[in-house]
């Protein structure tokens, strides 16, 4: 498992690396908040550990453009009801309070969160699109109506749906679905074009963002 820890606290970052190594996980520590989005895309972690001190510090996280497909654990200093409520509303999935950081707590919290994430990972439902993506049976439905896709089309749609209207770059699709360098740009265009025709019949559109990538949106009447 790959962890990405964002913290400028050298001691905390070292402790995360030590615990990850003990559990045979890999861990990368990033100290500069300005590079968090790039680090997530480069390292593609399974889980984020983010050092957040208090309520005021949450303002940075609200403005950060971090891909939302991964679970997030806050390493927090403050333990007030106000902070915990605000942090959950900002997207935190769990907490490891820094005053309570220990080997046992670290391991138990991460494993508990991953168990909950894995329980529903085979099915993805996007309410505003009425879209169901079932990775166990490789079935796609829109408003209860099935969409027949090839395996490649299914994988592309799953990536677009996971980002929930955010733009997914061509490089991200290449890396996540096919592996770097294993599909030409022309081939990707062909797959996306075929997928676009199929989902448009169900009221969805794959919008091309020139020079960036693609995003999933509703068809405009």
C-alpha positions in Angstrom: 0.0 0.0 0.0 1.2 3.5 -0.8 0.8 6.4 1.6 1.4 10.1 0.9 1.9 12.2 3.9 1.8 16.0 3.7 3.6 17.6 6.7 6.4 20.1 7.3 6.9 18.5 10.7 10.1 16.5 10.2 9.5 14.4 13.3 5.9 13.5 12.3 7.0 12.7 8.8 9.7 10.4 10.0 7.3 8.6 12.4 4.9 8.0 9.5 7.7 6.5 7.4 8.9 4.3 10.2 5.4 2.9 10.8 4.8 2.4 7.1 8.1 0.5 6.8 7.2 -1.6 9.8 4.0 -2.6 8.0 5.7 -3.2 4.6 3.9 -0.2 3.2 5.5 2.6 1.1 5.4 6.2 2.2 6.3 9.5 0.7 6.5 12.7 2.7 5.8 16.0 1.1 6.7 19.2 3.0 5.5 21.9 0.6 1.7 22.4 0.5 2.0 24.0 -2.8 3.1 20.8 -4.4 0.4 18.5 -3.0 -1.7 18.2 -6.2 1.4 17.4 -8.3 2.6 14.8 -5.6 -0.7 13.0 -5.7 -0.7 12.7 -9.4 3.0 11.6 -9.5 2.8 9.0 -6.7 -0.8 7.9 -7.1 -1.2 6.9 -3.4 -3.8 4.7 -1.9 -4.3 7.0 1.0 -3.5 10.6 2.1 -2.3 11.7 5.5 -2.6 15.4 5.8 -1.2 17.5 8.7 -3.9 20.0 9.7 -3.6 21.9 13.0 -6.8 23.7 13.7 -10.0 25.2 12.2 -8.2 28.1 10.7 -5.8 25.7 9.0 -8.8 24.1 7.2 -9.0 27.1 4.9 -6.0 25.9 3.0 -7.4 22.4 2.5 -10.7 23.9 1.2 -8.7 25.7 -1.5 -6.4 22.8 -2.4 -7.2 21.1 -5.7 -6.5 17.5 -4.5 -8.0 14.6 -6.5 -10.9 13.2 -4.5 -10.7 9.5 -5.3 -8.5 8.6 -2.3 -9.4 8.4 1.4 -8.0 11.2 3.5 -6.9 11.0 7.2 -6.1 14.3 9.0 -3.2 14.4 11.4 -4.7 17.0 13.6 -3.6 19.0 16.7 -7.0 20.4 17.6 -9.6 18.0 19.1 -12.6 20.3 19.5 -16.1 19.5 18.3 -15.9 22.6 16.1 -12.8 21.3 14.4 -13.9 17.7 13.9 -17.3 18.8 12.5 -15.7 21.3 10.1 -13.0 18.8 9.0 -15.6 16.1 8.2 -17.5 18.7 6.1 -14.2 19.5 4.3 -13.7 15.9 3.2 -11.8 14.2 6.0 -12.5 10.4 6.2 -10.8 9.8 9.6 -8.4 11.4 12.1 -5.2 10.5 13.9 -4.8 13.2 16.5 -1.1 14.0 16.8 -1.2 13.9 20.7 -2.5 10.3 20.4 -0.1 9.1 17.6 1.2 5.7 18.3 2.1 2.5 16.4 -1.1 0.7 17.4 -3.4 3.7 16.7 -1.7 4.4 13.3 -2.1 0.8 12.1 -5.6 0.3 13.4 -7.0 3.6 12.1 -5.6 3.1 8.5 -6.7 -0.6 8.3 -10.2 0.3 9.6 -10.6 3.0 7.0 -9.4 0.8 4.2 -11.8 -1.9 5.2 -14.7 0.5 4.9 -13.4 1.8 1.6 -13.0 -1.7 0.2 -16.5 -2.7 1.2 -18.1 -0.6 -1.5 -15.3 -0.2 -4.0 -16.8 -2.5 -6.6 -19.8 -0.3 -7.2 -19.7 3.4 -7.9 -23.0 5.4 -8.0 -23.1 9.1 -9.1 -26.5 10.4 -8.1 -26.5 13.5 -10.2 -25.9 11.5 -13.3 -28.0 8.5 -12.3 -24.9 6.5 -13.2 -24.0 3.1 -11.8 -20.6 1.6 -12.5 -20.2 -2.0 -11.3 -16.6 -3.1 -11.4 -17.4 -6.6 -10.2 -19.8 -7.5 -13.0 -18.5 -4.8 -15.5 -22.0 -3.3 -15.8 -22.9 0.3 -16.5 -26.4 1.7 -16.0 -27.8 5.2 -16.5 -31.2 5.8 -14.9 -31.6 2.0 -14.7 -30.9 1.5 -18.4 -27.8 -0.6 -19.3 -25.0 0.7 -21.6 -23.1 -1.8 -23.6 -19.4 -1.0 -23.4 -16.1 -2.7 -24.4 -13.7 -3.3 -21.5 -11.6 -0.3 -22.5 -14.6 2.0 -22.7 -15.7 0.7 -19.3 -12.3 1.5 -17.7 -12.3 5.0 -19.2 -15.8 5.8 -18.1 -15.0 4.5 -14.6 -12.1 7.0 -14.3 -14.2 9.9 -15.6 -17.1 9.0 -13.2 -14.7 8.7 -10.2 -13.7 12.3 -10.6 -17.3 13.5 -10.6 -17.3 16.2 -13.3 -13.6 17.2 -12.7 -11.3 17.1 -15.7 -9.2 14.0 -16.0 -6.1 14.5 -18.1 -5.1 12.3 -21.0 -2.0 11.3 -19.1 -4.0 10.2 -16.1 -6.2 8.0 -18.2 -3.2 6.6 -19.9 -1.5 5.8 -16.6 -4.5 4.6 -14.6 -6.2 2.5 -17.4 -3.4 1.4 -19.7 -0.1 2.1 -18.1 2.3 4.8 -19.3 3.2 4.6 -23.0 1.0 1.7 -23.8 -1.6 3.5 -25.9 -1.1 6.1 -28.5 -3.0 9.4 -28.4 -4.8 8.5 -31.5 -6.0 5.2 -30.1 -7.2 7.0 -27.0 -9.2 9.4 -29.1 -10.8 6.5 -30.9 -11.9 4.9 -27.6 -13.2 8.1 -26.2 -15.1 8.9 -29.4 -16.9 5.5 -29.3 -17.7 5.9 -25.6 -19.0 9.4 -26.2 -21.6 8.2 -28.7 -22.8 5.4 -26.4 -23.3 7.5 -23.2 -24.8 10.5 -25.1 -27.7 8.3 -26.0 -28.3 8.0 -22.2 -28.1 11.7 -21.5 -24.4 12.0 -20.6 -21.6 13.8 -22.4 -17.9 13.4 -22.4 -16.6 17.0 -22.6 -13.2 17.6 -24.2 -11.2 20.3 -22.5 -8.7 21.4 -25.1 -5.1 20.7 -24.2 -6.1 19.1 -20.8 -8.3 16.1 -21.0 -11.9 15.0 -20.5 -14.8 15.3 -18.0 -18.2 13.7 -17.6 -21.2 16.1 -17.7 -24.9 16.0 -18.4 -26.1 16.6 -21.9 -27.4 20.1 -22.4 -30.9 20.1 -23.8 
